[in-house]
Amino acid sequence: MKKIILTISILIISMIIYSLLTSENINSLKGGFQELAFMRNGNNIGPIHRVYAYSINDTLWSEMEKHADLLPHTKYGSTEVYYFLSDEFTNSDVKLRMKGIGQEAQAYCIAYASIDGQSRIKFIKYPFR
């Protein structure tokens, strides 16, 4: 009986470790995502609002959607992500605000993702055109 319990325990622990090592994460995505800027409101008792700006090597739309889905978001809060091509825009050009990105950066934005408190993702290609 002890051998059966031990075998089942080892099997379950092995499955958990395998799942952790093979699950998709931000670093396993194609595209060379690089964070340009990040902003978070200082409210720790109410909704948390996060705004990110990322550069990417190519317009890999499905990878951008996966990337946005893997970013942290909280219940009743929101997360906004702006994507730029890495050869067209640098982190010194990004001016984030809690209401989004500056007017000068909008022309270079190739995608926008918004995640609400219910984990629903809204993904828009070329949002400012």
Buried (B, 14 or more C-beta within 10 A) or exposed (E): EEEEEEEEEEEEEEEEEEEEEEEEEEEEBEBEBEEBBEEBBEEEEEEBBBBBBBBBEBBBEEBBBBBBBBBEBBEEBBBBBBBBBBEEBEEEBBEBEEEBBEEEBBEBBBBBBBBBBEEEBEBEEEBBE
